[in-house]
Amino acid sequence: PHCLVRRPRRFLRLIRENAMTRPLIIVSSKTGNTKILARGIADLAGNIEIVDSKALPEELSAFNPVGLFFWCDRGMAPEDIRCAARRLSGKQIACFATMGGDPSAEKALAWMEKASASLVEEGSNNILKGTFLSQGRIDPALFDRMTAMAGGVTPEREARRKAAETHPDRLDIENALAAWHTFFEAPADSNS
């Protein structure tokens, strides 16, 4: 569990003045898919703080860049990650999401762009550095509800569910880490 550590105001002022910031991952995960992706990046990259969207520290000035990790909730980002995004100001943000569908589908990519732009706009003076969308296992209860509404399981629907069962996998995590580095690596100095 993450605990908020109270530090003297002088220390927080020094952090802001000296731009001593560290990366932060804020994660919202219903089925565990998004948490697997976030934990994979934090573990492989090192030196990244990871917190649940419902347990943000009071003081966020020491963190930049910020990764917002969330799942597709009825075509939107979930409310808890939207609430967390409202607290961000002056941050470089990348959005990472998981969904049961095909992450390379045009509709999925359009959703990701829209959801990410909306999250960045929830706060103030933030910059969207990039987005990454990964497939994740489909919540069995959701699959059952959707199947009942659709009148049963078609072979195509079952194939999509089975394809999602193994995600996020090692390759998804490696691709997410590569995206993280692409979004937040400082460009090389052309004068050196």
N, C-alpha and C positions, 0 to 999 in steps of 0.2 A: 504494500500500500504506500501511496505517496502522501507525505505530510507537508503541510505548509510550514516552512521554517521562517520565523520572524527574524528580521535583521534590522539593525538600527537604520533610521532614515538616512544618516550620513553615508552609510555603506551603499544604499540604493542610489543615492545621488552620485556617488563616485562611479558606480557601474554605468549610469546613464552618461555621465560626462566623459568617461574613458571608452565608451562604446564596447565595453566588455560584454559581449552577448554570446549566447550559445543556442544551438538549435533546439527546437521543441516540436514534438509530435503530439497532437491532440487527437484522440481516437474515440469514435463512436462505433460500437460493434454489437449487433443483435445476436448473430449466430456464431461469432468467433472468427469469421473469415477476415474481416478488416483488421482485427487485433493481430491475427497471424501475420498479415502483411506489414503492419506497423512494427511489431516486435522484431520481425526479420530484418527490417531496415535498421532499427535502433541497435540490434545486436551486431550486425555486420559492419555498420559504419562506426559504431562506438561514439562516445561523447555526445549522445543525443538524449535529452530528457523526454520521457514519454508519460503522458497523463491521460486519464479518462476525461472525456468531455464534461462529465458531471462533477469532476473533482479538480477544477482548475485552481492554481494558486491565485491568491488575491492580486499579487504583483506580477505583471507580465513584462515589464520593461527590460528585464535581463535576457529576454528570449527573442532571437531573430537569427535565422529564418524560422518559419513555422510551417509544418505540414499538417493539413487538415485531412484526417482519414475518416471516411464515412461509407455508408452503404446506401443503395437505392431504396428509398422508402416511398412507395406509391408514386414514383416519378419525381421525387424531390429529395433533397438532403434532409435527414431527420432533424427534428426540432432541437435536440440537445446540441448538435454541432452548429446549428444556426445561432443558438444562444451563445455558444463559445465564440463564434466568429464576431459577434457584436462587440466583444470585449477587446478585439485586436485593433491596434492603431499604429500606423507607420511600419508595418511588417512586410517582408517579402514572403509570399505565401505560395505554396504548391498544394494542389488538391489531389488526393489519392482515394479512389473508391473501388468498391467491389459490387458486383451484381450477378445474378444467376444467369442472365442472358449472355449473348455473344458480345464481348467488349469491343470487337472491331466493327460491329454493325453500325451503319450510318445513324440510325435512331439512338443507339447507345452513346455514340460519340457526341451527338447533338445534345443529349441530356447532360452529359458530363460537362460540356462547355457552359451550358446554361446554369447548371447547379453551381459550378465553380465560380463563375462570374458573380452570381447572386451572393454566394458566401463572402467573397472578397468585398463586395459592396456593403455587406452588413456592418462592417467596421468602418474605420476612417483612414484615409491616406494609405491604404494597403496596395501592394502591387502583386498581381497574379503572375508567377514565374513559370507555371506549367501545370499540366494535368496528367494523371495516369489512371487508367481504368483497367481493372483485372476481373476475371471471372471468379466467382465464388460458389460454393455449394448452395443449393437452393434450400431454404427452410422447408422441411417436410410438411409442416402444418400449412404453410402458404401454398405449396404445390398441391396439396389435397384440396384446399379451398378453390384454387384456380381451376383445377381439373373438374371439380364438381360443377362450377359455373360454366365451364366449356362443354359439359356433357360427356366427359370421359377422357381417357388418355389416348391420344393418337400416337402412332409410331414415331412421328417427328418430335412430338412433345416429350416422349419418354427418352428419345435419343439425346435431346438437349439437356434433360435432367441428368442423365448418365454422364454426359460430357462434363458437366459442371461438378460432379461428385469429387473429383480429384483436385479441385482448385480451392484456394490458391496453393500452388505447388512450388517446389524449389526454383524452377525457372521463372515463375511469376515474381517471386521475391527478388531474384537476381535482376530481373528487368526493372522492378520498382526501385531497387537500389541504384541502378545505372541512371534511371530517370532523376532520382534525388540528386545525384552528383551533377548531372547535366543542368538541372534547374538552379543549383546553388553554388557551383564551383565558380570561383572568381576567374574572369578571363585572363589568359596569359598576357603579361606585359609585352607589347610589341617592341619596346625599346631595349629589351635584354638580349 
